[in-house]
Amino acid sequence: MDPQPSVAAVIEWPEAPVTLGLVSHTLTYLSVATESRLSGTLSNDASASWGRILQWQSYDHMNHDLTLAHPSKVLSSSYTIRKALIRKHYLSRCVSAYLTKHSGDSPLKSGTPRTWEVEISWSDEIDDKWTDELWDLGMVLDENREREPEDRRWFILKPGMADRGNGIRIFDSKDALQNIFEEWDENDDDEDEADDDQEDDSGTGIVTSQLRHFVVQQYISTPLLLDPTERPIFPFLDTKCASITLPHLRLIHITREFHLRAYVLARGALRVYLYTNILALFSSAPYGPPSSTADQEGNVDLTPHLTNTCLQPDHSEEHVRTLDELVGCTVLGASEEETLSKEDVESIKARMGDIVAEVFKAALENPVHFQPLPNAFELFGVDFLLSHPPPSASPSSSCPYTVSLLELNAEPAIEMTGKRLYWLLHGLFTGIGEVAVRPWLEGHEAEEDRKKWCMRKVLDVQVRGGW
């Protein structure tokens, strides 16, 4: 009988075929033999049968007991406990507690929008919240009644456990927020009768079992607006050169909101890396402030504000660029004519790295809900919004724009990136293999090579041992 291979790679991504292909390619690149790859969830005694095991699979299919029980033999592609990062209400609580102790010059102080947490199951509970956790938010909303529509402050409601833009709503009054919860009450009643989950036409519906924990974030009223058509896509060109800047051909710009999607690798306990090829995800509709699209009941057309790729028509690649591709684009709505420069992009990346490092530090101070393991690594999709700094803000020589952290996502939906930018994903997974997996396979580090894989180390702390 042939001897068992020294490393068994377990891969399982039933709902993410692109991820499965990238993981498989990376294992081939790392010379992990094809015949050593398994499928499915391993039993707790698998370590005795297979020796060292690499579990590179989705969280729900992974044997976390195996990860915890055999730290010297098992490497897994997810931490077991990381709710402090990936659940919006936990993240809000985590950041708030951290800033209470480290208010100083923490990048999170200006790098996160003001946020309120609220726990509510039914719309008739909202009245009690105005005298409790939402008291100061209620004061702002009361002031809004005296303001003209264009001068009102707006807020975004997000379910704490939803993703891909599901359940997001925008409001500027107590009545509008009440109507949102009443709408979900009705959907819940319909579910009881039809035994089916409700989803609205915009694709932002939500399973009512997720409707308990929410965050309310202050709407950023001065987002950085660009016209992605200044970088038209030419599919007949090589993928890395398929977007060319032609600003001199644009006579009328179409302003669109966008957010940045950064891929962040955490490994061991704890090093954190920012993958420097960053995506810019644009809305499919021209931007307009909420006041311009709100009806008499306060319902806001979300289309100009929804920048998630999965919510765009046909999941079109037309709305996806890289941050580096935007160099030279006109910054629309600025007080003076300006373009996004290469130096601006580098300063934005540096600021993103600072914020990522700080949010992981905050999570480390919440060990109940974030427990990094020496024998695990994980890929996160981290979303940021760029905006013009308020007039009262102190000028920054390092970054001319405000970089705000929106959320962190586990198992980011890379399936939506598209074929044009497949090279970016290929490079990402190659980098994960080199930075997180090869050191475990070979027993030594290769830190000098990480820049070659576009992996910028932003945090290196010793939590509980390492490799």
N, C-alpha and C positions, 0 to 999 in steps of 0.2 A: 504493500500500500504506500502511495506517495505520502511524504510528510505534509502535515498541515502548513499552510502559509503562515509566516510570522505576523502578518497584519491582515485582518479581515475588515473590509470597508463595507459598511451597511448604508445603502442609499434608498431613500423612500420619499418621493415627492409626487403623490398621486394627482394633485390638483395644480401642479406647476411643472409642465413638461420642459419649459425652457430652462428652469433651474436644474432639473434632473440632467439635461444634456450638458449644462455647464459644469456641474459637479462631476459627471462621468468623464468629461474631457480633462478636467483638472487632475483627476485620479490617474488617468493615463499619462499625463504630463509628469506626474510625480512618481511614475513607475510602480504604482500599486497594481499588481497583476489583476487582469480582468476576472480570472477564475476565482479570485479571493473575495469578490464582491457578493454580498448577500442582499436579500430583499425582505422587508418585513421587520416587525419588532422582535428583538432578541429576548430570550428568556434570561433569568438572573444567573443561571449557571453557564452562560455562553462563554464567559472568560476562560473557564477551564478547558473548553473544547477548542477555542480558537486562539488563545494567547492574547496578543494585543488587538484591540478593536477600535476602529474609527467609525463612530456614528455620525454620518453627515446626512441628516434627514430632517423632516419637519418636526416641530415641537411635539405634536400630538402622537406621532408615530415612534418617538424615541423612548428607550428604556432609561428613565432618569435614575432609577434605583441602581442600575448598572454603573452609571456615571459616578454616583456617590460612593458605591461600595468598592470600586476598583480604580482609585485615582492614578495608580501607576501603570495601569494596563489599558484604560479606556480614555479616548478623547472624543468629546461630543460637540456638535455644532450649535449648541444652545445652552445657556445657563438655565438652571431649574427654576430659580426665583428671581424675577426682574420686573415685577409689577410697578416698582417705583419709577421706572423709565417709560413703560409702554402703555400704561393706563392714564388717561388724561387727568383724572381727579387725583390719583396717587402722585403723578408728576407735579401737579400744582401744589399739593401739600408738601412734597419734598422740597421744591424750590423755595416755597414760603418759609419753611423751617430753616433752610440753609441761609437765606438772606437775613433772617432774624439774628443769626449768630455771626454772619460774615458780610454785613451790609457794605462796608468800605467801598472798595473799587471792584467788586465782583462784576464780571461781564454780564451776569444774569440780572443785575439790577436794571440795566437799560436794555438787556437782550431778551426780555420776556414781557409780553403785554400784561397789563393788569388783569388779574383773574380772580373770579369768585367760584367757590364750590357750592353746589346745592344738591341735596338728596331729596327726591320727590317721586312719588309713585302715581299720584292722581292730581288733576288740575285744581281741585278744591283745597289742596294743601298749600298753594302758593301764597295765600293771604298771610299765613303764619310766618312765611319766610321773610316778608318785608320788615318784620319787627325783630328779626334775628340775623341770620348770616347774610341776608341781602339788604340789610338796612341802608348802608351807604350807597349801594347801587340804586335803591329806590329813591334816594335823595336826588341823584343825578337824573333819573327818569322823570321825577316831578319837575325839576328845572327845565327839562326838555319841553314841557307843555307851554312854557312862556317864550320859547325860541321859535324862530322861523325854521321851516323844514331843512333848509340848506345849512343851518347853523347847529342842528341837533347833534348830539353824540350818539353813536350807534354801537351795538354790542352783538356778539356772535354767541349763539348757544350751541354747544357740542356735547352729545352723549359721551360719557366717560369711557365706554367700552366699544364704541363703534369705530369703524375705519373707512377708508376710501370715500370720505365726504358724506357718508350716510348720516342723516339726522341733523345736519347743519341747518341752522336758521339764523336770520338777522332781524333784530328788532330795535325799537327806540322808545318803547312805552310799556308800562305795566299791562295795559290792555292787550297789546300785541303779544307779549309773552304768555298771558293767560290764554289767548286764542290758540297759540301753538300747542300748549299742553291739552287744551280741550280737543283739538284735532286728533292728538294721539289717543286721548280717551275714547273717541269715536272709533278710531282704527282698532283699538283693543277690543271693543265690543263686537266689531265686525269679525275679528279673528275668532272670537269665541263661537260665533255662529257659523263661520265658513271654514274654520280650522285651517286658516291660511294666513301668511304674513302679508302685510300691506306694503305696497311700494308706490310712490307717486310717480307722475310722468317724468319728473326731472331726474329720476334715478337716485334721489336722496331719501327714499323711504328707509324704514328701520324696523327691525324686529322688536316688538314691544317688550320682550323680556330684557332688552338692554336699557329700557327707560326707567332708570332709578337714579344713577349717579350722573351728574352733569357738571360741566364747567361753563362759565360765562366769561368771555374775554372781550376786552375793549377793542372795538373795531379800529384798525390802523387807517386813518383817514387820508394819509399822504403816501400811498404805495408808489414805489418806483414803477413807472410805466414805459414800456418800450413797444416797438412795432416789430414783431418777429419776421415780417415779410422783408425787412431789410437784410435778412439772411435767407433768401429763397433756397429751397431744396432742389437739387438737380440729381435725381436718382440714377442717371446714366453715368455719373462720375464715381470715382473711388469713394468708399464709405467715409473715410476720414476727411475727404475734401468735398463732400456733397452739399455744403452750405457755403455760399459766397456772399460777401457783403456788397450790396449795390445801392448805397444810400443816395447816390446822385440821380437815380432813376425814380425816387419816390418824391412826388409832389405833395401828396396828402398822406399823412401817417394815420394808421389805425391804432389807437392806444389800447393796449391790452395789459391786464394784470397777470402776474406770474408769481410762482413761488419756486424756490430752489430745493431740489432733492439731493442731499448728500448721503453717500454710503459710508457708514462708520463701522469699523471692525473693532470689537473688543475681544481681547484674548487673555486667558489666564487670570491672574489676580494681582495686578491688573495693568495691562497696557492697552491704550486706545489709539486707533489710527483713523485719520480722515483720508478717504480716497479722493484725490484732488481733481478727478474728472467728474464734474458736478453738472447735474441736469437742471435746465430751466423749463418748467412746465407752464404753458400759457393757457389762458381761458380762450374759448372759441368765440366769444362775443366781445365787442368793443366795451371798454370800461366806462362805467358811469357810477357815481356815488349812490349809495342806497336811497337817498332822498329822491333821486331822479327816476327810480323804477318802483317806488312803493305805491300801493293803491290806498284807498281811503281807509281800509281796515288795517293798514300797516304791513301788509304782506309784501315782501321784497322779492323781485325777480333775482334769483341766485345765479343766473347764467353768467353774467359778467364777472362773478366772484369765484366761481368754481373752477379751479385750475388743476384738479386731479385728472390724470390722463384717462382713468377708467370712466370718467363722466363726460368726456368729449365725444362728439359725433363719430361713430365708427372707430373710436379709440385711435383717431388719426395721428400719424407721425407729424403731420403738419404743425402741430402745436407743441412739439418737443424740440429743444435745442440744447446745446451744452452752454455752460456759462462762458467758456472761452470763445465760443462762436459769436457771442454778443458784443465782443470788443469792437468798437467803432459805431455801434448803434446810437441813435439819437435818444437822449434822455428827455422824454416828453413831459410837459407840464412843469419843467424846472423854471426858476425865476430868470435864469439866463441860459442861452443856448449852450448846451454841453453834450458831449458824447461819453460813452462808457469806455474808459481807457484800460489798457493792459495793467497799469498800476492800480487802478480801481479794483479790477478783478482779483489781483493778488492780495490786496488789502482786505477784500471781502472774504476770501478764503482764510486768511489769517484770523480774522475776527470769528468766523465760523468755528475754526479750530479752538479758539479760546473759550467759546461758549460751550462747545461739546465737552472739553476737558472739565469745565466747571460743573456742568450738569451731572457728569459721572462722579465728581467729588461730592456733590449734593446727595446722590444716590447712595454712596458709600456710607454716609452718615445716617442712613435709614436701613440698617442691616436686616430688619424684619422683612423688607420688601425688595431688597437687592442683595444677592449673595454671590459674588463672583467666585468661580472655582478654578483652581490651577489647571485642571484638565478639561477645560471647555473654552470655546470661542463662539462669537455670535455676530452676525451681520445685522445692522439696524439701518433703516431708512429714516433720515432725519430731515425734517422740513423747516425751511426758513423763509421769512418774508423780508424783502428789502424795502425801505421807505426813506423819504427825505426826513432829516432830523427836524424836530420842532424848533421854532425860532429861539426859544428859551434855552435850548441845549447848548452845552459848552462845545465849541468847535473841536473836532478831532483831526489831528494831523495824519493819523494812520489810516482812517477809513472815512470817506466823505458821506457815507450812507449809514443809516441805522439798520443793523442786522438783528432780526427778532426770531427767536426760536418758537416754532409753532407746536411741534410734537415729534415724538419718536415712534417708529413703527417696527415691530418684529416681523420677520419674514416679508420684507417689502415686495410689492407686486412688480417684479422686474419684467414679467411677461408683457407689460404694457409699454415698454420702452421702444419697441419696434426694431425692424431689421436694419434700418440705416445706422443705428447706434449699437448694433450687436458687438462691435469691436470694443466698446466701452465696458460692456458686461463681461466679455471674455477677459479683458484686462483686469477687471475687478476680481473675478474668481481665480485667475492666475495669481494675483497678489495675495488673496486669502490663502491659497495653497502655499505660497512661498513664506509668508509671514507667520501663519498660524499652524499649518500642518507639517511642513517640511522640518521645522525644528523638533517637533515631536517624533517624527519618523527617524531622523538622523541623530537626535540627541544633542544638538548644538545650534547656536544662534547664527544668523547671517544678517545682522542688523545693517551692515554696510550696503546691502543690496535693496533695502526696502524702498528707497527713493526711486530706484529703477522701476519699481512696480507701482509708482504713484501713490504710495502709502506714506502719509506724513504722520509721524508719531506726535500726538498732542498731549498724552498723559502717560506717565510711567510711575506707578506707586507700588509699594510692597504691602499687600493686604494679608495674605496667609500663605506665603511660600510661592514658588513659581517653578519654571522649567530651568 
